[in-house]
Amino acid sequence: MARRARACAVSLLVLAASLTLPGTAHAVTLPTGARSLESVNLPGRYVRHADYLGRLDAVTAAASAQVKLDATVTVTSGLASPSCHSFQAANGMFLRHRDWRLRLEANTGTALFREDATFCAVAGSVTGSVSLTAFGHPTRRLRHRDHELWVDPVQDTAQFRADSSFRITAPWVPKSTRGPVIPGLYADPHIAHFGGRYYLYPTTDGYAGWAAPYYKAFSSADLVDWTDHGVVLDLRPDVSWADDSAWAPAVVAKNGRYYLYFSGGATSGDTGKHLGVAVSDSPTGPFRDALGRPLVRAGAYAGQAIDPMVFTDDDGRSYLYWGNGAAHVVPLNADMVSFDPAAVRTITPSGYREATFVLKRAGTYYFMWSENDTRDEDYQVAYATGPSPLGPWTKRGVVLRKRLEVGVKGPGHHSVVRAPGTDTWYAAYHRFAVPAGDGTNREVAIDRVAFNADGTIAPIVPTP
C-alpha cells in the first residue's frame, strides 16, 4: 500500500504540473543534452549562474568563454522523476531552489535535493517556449525578477506568464564529443545488441544510498547518438517484493523474448537485496515481474545477491552469474526464470568485489569483475580466462583503471558488446561524473576493447 501511495503521489505532482494554468496547456518533454535557456520577454538574456546564484544575464557572441559556459546547462532526466527534468552545470552541480531562490549546488542525493532540483516543463506563454514548474511545489514556477531567478507562486497575469517563459536554444558552449554517452547520472551499464541496435540498461544514479527505484533503456545505431526509451521497469508499482535499490540490471534475448535480471530491496525493514527477473516482448519494455518473488533471495548464498549477468554459450545454454563479495554461477533452465539450486557453484577469484561479466572469444572464456568499492577512486576492472563458463579461471590482471591526469576516477562495473560480424568490441562502464562526481554521482562511458595476439586483453584506456 505504501509503495502504491508513493507512486500515486509522484503521478499527482506530474499531473499538477500539466494542468491548464496561466499560459500553459500541456506537459512538455525537453530535449536532453547541452542547451541554453533564453528569456521570452527579455531576448538576449539567458539563464546562468553567477557566484552559485541563478540569474538572467545578457550573453552575446562577444561574451567571455566563462559567461558562455555559465549560460550552458545539460538537460537531464529529472533527479526526482524521469517524467521531468534537471539542469546540470559544467562543474557537475545542479540548479535547485532553496528558500525559493535558484542556486547551483552539488547533488547530495537526498529526497529533498532531488525534488528541489527537478522541474516539470509545460507550454510557455508563446509558441515554442516552456515554463518550468517546481516538482515538489506544482503551484510554483521558475521566473525572473529583477534579473534574479526565483520559484514563485503562479499568478494569472500577463507579466508573470512572460517572466516565467523560456526558449530552449542551442547551447552557448556545444557538448563535447567525449563522454558521458548519455546525459545525466547513471551507473552499472549493461550493453547489448538486439536487432541491429545497441541497447544500454543502466542503474539510475544520484540517490543517497543508491536507492533508485526504476530502470530506463537507451538505444543507438552507432554508439554515439542515443534514444531515451524511458522507464522500462519501476519497482514501486511493478514489483510486489521490492521498493528500491534498483541496481545493476542485465538483459538477454532468448525464446523470442527479453529477460531483465535485476536487484531490488524493500523499505519495510528488509535490508537484504534480492535478485529478480522480469520479461518483455520488446527490448524497450515494459517489463513485468516474471515470478512475483525473487529468483535469488538475500542470504541464500554467500555475499550480497546483486549484480546479475547472463552469458549464453554457443550451444544455447545460458548461465546466471551474480554476487558481491562472492561470485556465483548456475546454469539456467530453458525457461530462463529458474535453476537447480544444487547446481550453484561459487567461483570467487582473488580481488573480486562485484560486477561479473563473461564473454567468449576464439574459444576462450573471459571472466571479468570489479575490484575495490564503487565509492573508491581505485574501483577498477580485472579479468581471468578459462576453458568453460564455469572455469577453472586463471587471473590475468587489471584491464581498466583510473586516469587521474584526465580526471577519470573509479572506472568499473562494466559490460562488453561485440559489433556484429566483426572482431570489434566495446566496453560500457561507469566512472565518477567528471569533474565533480563521486560514488553516487556517476556517469556512463564507452571505450574500445582490444585483444592482443595471445588473446589477452590490452589495457582499456578510459577517455574523459
N, C-alpha and C positions, 0 to 999 in steps of 0.2 A: 504493500500500500504506500509506504513512504517513497519507494522508487517511482511509482506512478505519479505521486503528488509532485515530486521534483520535476519530472518530465512535463507535467501539465503547467507548472509554474513557468518553466522556460518557454513553452508554447504561448502562454498568455503574454509574456513580455514581448515576444516577437510579433504576436498579433497586434498588441497595443501600438507597436511602432508602425504598423502598416494601416492602421485605421485612418479614415479621412479626417485629417487635422488641417489646420491652415496651410494652404499651399501644397498639399500632398494628396495623392490618390492611391498609391500602391507602394509596396516594398520594392526595393531596387537591389540588384546584385552588382557590386562593383568589380571591375577588372582587377585582378591581383597583380603584384609586381610593383616596380618603381613608378610612381606617379607624383604629380603636384596638384594642389587644390587651390583654385583661383576664386576670389570673391565674385559673386554675381553683380553686386551693386557698386563695387569698387574695383573695376577691371585693372589688372596690372598689379594688384596686391594679392599675396599668396599666404596660405597658412605656413608658418615657420616657427621654429623655436629659437629663442634668444635668452641666454642665461637660464636655461631649463624652463622657461615660461612660454606658453603659446601666444603667438602674436599674428597680426595680419600686416605684412610689410610689402613695400614695393620691391619687385625683383625685375631686373631688366638684363639684357644681354651684356651690359657693361658692369653688372654687379660682380662682386668678388666671388671667387670659387667657393669660399666658405658660406656666403649668403645663399648661393645656389644650392649647395649641399644641405643647408638647414631648411630649405624650402622643398626638399625632396623627401618623400616617405615611401616605404614599401607597404603596400596594402596587402594584408594577410587575412587568412581565416580568423574569425573572432576568437580571442582567448577564452571568452566565456560561452560562445555559441558559434558553431560553424555556419549558422544562417546569417550571421552578422560579420563585422569586420574590425580589425585592429590596425594601427598605423605605427610602423616601426621606423625609427630614425637610423641614419648610417652608423651611429655609435652603438646600436643594438638596443637602445632604450625605446620605450613605448610612450605614445601620447596617452595620458589618462587625466581624468578630472579628480581633483581633491579640493574640498571646500569650494566646489563649483568652478574653480579656475583650471584651465587646461595647463598641464605640466608635462615635462619629459622626465620619466623615472625608469629605473631598472625593474624588470618583472620579478616580483617576489614569489609568484606562483600561488598566492593566496586567493581565495574566492573573491574577496573584496577587490583586490588589484585587478583580477581578470574582468570583473564586472565594470570597474571604472575605466578600463582600457578598451572596452568593446562598445561599438556604436553600430546601430542598425540604420541602413540607408533607406530613405524614402524619397519620392519625387520632390524636387525643389520648386521654387517659385516661377521659374521659366523652363521651357523645354530643354531637356538635356542636363539640367542641374540636379543636385541632390541636396537633401538635408540629412543631418546625422543626429539620430535620437540616442540618448544615453541608454545603454542596455538595461541597467538596473533602475532607471528612472524614466520610463517611457513617456512621461509628460514634459520632459526637458530636452532641449536641443542645443547643439553647439551653435554659437552665434558670436559675431564680433561686436564689441562695444568699445568705442574709443581706441580701436585698433588692438584691443586685448581680446582673447578668446575665453569665453565663459560657457557654462552649461546652464541655460536659463529656462524658466517655465515658458511653455508655448503661449504666445499671445496672438490673438486674432486681429493682427494689424498688418498693413502692407509693409511697414518698416521692419517688423520682426521677420516676416517671410523673406524679405530681401537680405537682411542681416544674417539669416541662418541658411542661406543657399550658396552652394559652391559648384564650380565646374571641375570635373576631374580631367586634368590635362596631361600631356606628355611631360615626363619629368625634366626638371632643370638639369639634373645630372643623370644621364642614362644608366640603366642597370649594367653592371659589369658582366662580361661574358663568362666570368668564373662563377663558382658556386655561391650559395647553395642552388641546387637544381629546382627545388620547389620553394616558393617564398613562405616564410613563417618558421615556427618551431616544431620540428618533427625529429623522431629518433627511430632506431631499430628497424631500418627499412628492409622489407623483403622485396626483391626484384624478381620478375618472372617474364616470360614471353609467351603470349597466347594469341593465336590467330592473326599474326602479322603485326602485333603491337607489343610494346613493353609496358609492364604494369608495376607500380610501386604501391606497397601497402606498409605505411609506417605507423609507429606509435605517435599519437598526438602528444606533443611535449608542452612545457611551460607551466605545468601543475606542480605545486608543492607536494612532495611525497609521491610523485609520478601517478597521480590519482585520476588521470584522464579516463572518461567513461566510454569513448567511442573510437571507431576506426574510419579512416577515409581511404579512397582509392584514387590513384592518378594514372594516366596512361599517356604514351608517347610513341610516335612512329620512328623517332630519331634520337632519343635520349636527351634532347635539347628542349623542345617545346612540349610542355606537359599540360594535359587537360585534367582539371579537378572534377571528379565524378561524385563528390560529396560523400556523405556518411553512408557506409555500407553495412555497418553493424553498430548498434548502440546498446551497451549492456543494460542500461537502466530500464528501457521498455521491452527489450528483445530477449533478455536472458534472465530466467527466474532465479538463478542461484548466484548472480554476481551483480554488483552495482558499479564498481570502479576498477582501477588498476588494469585497464585495457592495454596490456603490454605486448610488444614483440609478436606480431602476427606472422603467419606463413600461409601461402595459398598454393594449392596444387590442382591441376586438372586431371580428372580420372572418371571413367564411367560416363562420359558425356556431361559431367557436372564439375563444379568448382567447390573445393573444400577449404575453408578458412579455419586454421588452428590458432587458438588464442589463449591468453592468460586472463584471469578475472579474479577479483576479490570481492568480498562483501563488506558493507559498512555496519552490519548488525552484530558486531562483536567477533566475527570470524576473521581473524587476521591472516589466515593462510591464503595462499594463491593456488588456484586450480587451473588445469588445462581443459579447454573445451573445444568443440568442433562445430562449425556452422556450415551450411550448404546453400548453394545458389545455382541457378541455371545460367548465370552470367558472371564474368569476372568482375563486373562493377556492381554486383549485388542487385537487390538487397539479399543479405544472407540471413538464414534463420537457424536457430539453435537446433542441431540435428538430434540431440539426445534428451534435452530437458534436464540434464545433470552433467557433472564434469566427466570428461573422458579419463583424466588422471586426477585423483583427489590429492589435496595437500597432505603431506605426511605419509603417503603410501610408499614412497621411496626416498632415499637419502637426498638431502639438499632441497631446494625450492622447485616446485613444479611450474617452471616458467620457460620461456624461450623455445617453443616448439619449432621443429623443422621437419619436413618430409622429403626424402630422397627416393626417387623411383628408378630402379635399375633397368638395364636393357631387357631383362626377362619379364618386365612388367611388375615385379614385386616391389612394394612400397614399404619404406621403413620410417618410423617415427622416432625422432631424437628430441631430447629436452634436457633441461637441468641448469641449476645454478649451484655451484659448489660440488656437484657430482653430475657426471654425464651418463645418460641412459639411452638405450636404443631397444626397439622391439619391432618385429615385422607386423605390419597392419594386415588385418583380414581384408578380403576382397571388397567388403562394403565400405572401407576407409574410415569407419567410425567405431571400430572395435579391435581388440587384440587379445592374445592369450597371455595373461599375467605371468605365467610360468616361463614365458619366452623372453622376458625383460632381462637385458644384460647391462651391467654397469661398466663403462669403458673410459673412465676418467684419466686423462693424461696429466703429466706434471705441468703445473702452471695454470690449469684450467679454472676459469671462473664461470663462464656462461656463454650463450650465443653460439651454439653448434651450427655449423653449416657443412654439408657434404656434397661433393661433386665427383664426377668421373671423367677422366680424360686419358685417351690412349691406353686403356686397360688398367690404369692406376686410379685408386680411390684416394681422395683428399679429404681429410677430416680437419676442419678449421674451427677455431674458437676465439673468444676474447679473454684477455688476462687483466688482472687488477680490477679496479672499481670504476664504474662509469662516471663517478664524480672526480676521478683522479685524472690529471692531465697525462699520466702514463698508461691509461687504458690503451690496449693495443691488440693486434690480431696475430696469433701464431697458428701453425698447422703441422699436421703429420700426414704420412702416406701409408697405405696398406693395400693388401690384395683382395679385400672384400668389404662390403658395407659394415661388417662387424669387426674389422681389423684382422689380425693384430696391427697396431699402429706404431710407426717409427717417427718420433718427433723430429721436425726439420728446422724449427726456429721461428722467430718473429718475422712477419712479412709486411705489416703495416704498423707504423708508429708515428708519434708526434713530429711536427716540424716547427719548432719554436721560431725559427728565423722568418717564417711567413705567417706566423700567428695560428698555426693549426695545433690544437690540443685535443687529447682524448679521442683519437680516431678509432672506432671499433664498432662492434655489433653489426657486422657486415653480412651481405649475401652476394652471390655471384650469378651472372647470367651469361650465356654464350649467344652471340649473334648467329641466328640460324644459318646453317650451311657453311659456316666458317670456323676457323680456329681463333677467332677474336672474342675475348672475354672482358667483362666489366664487373667491377665491384661497387655496390652501393653500400654506404656506411654512414654513421653519424659522427659528429665531432662537436666540440663546444662551438656554439654560434660565434662567428667572427664578427666583431672583435671582442664582445663583452659577454660571451656565453659562459655557462658552467654546466654542471651535471644534470640540471633540469631545464636548461635553456640550450637546446641542441638543434642542429640543422643537418640536412641530408646532402651528401656529396656523392659523385660518381667518378671513378677513375679506371683506367685500363689495368688489366691483369695480364702480365706476360709470363710465359714459361721458358725456362732455359732449355738447352738442348738435351740435358739429362733428365728433364721432367720436373725439376724443382721450380718453385715459383720465385720469380725475380721480385725484389722489394717493390711494393706498390708505393708510388710517390703521390702523397696527398696534395692536391692543388688548393690554393687558398680561395 
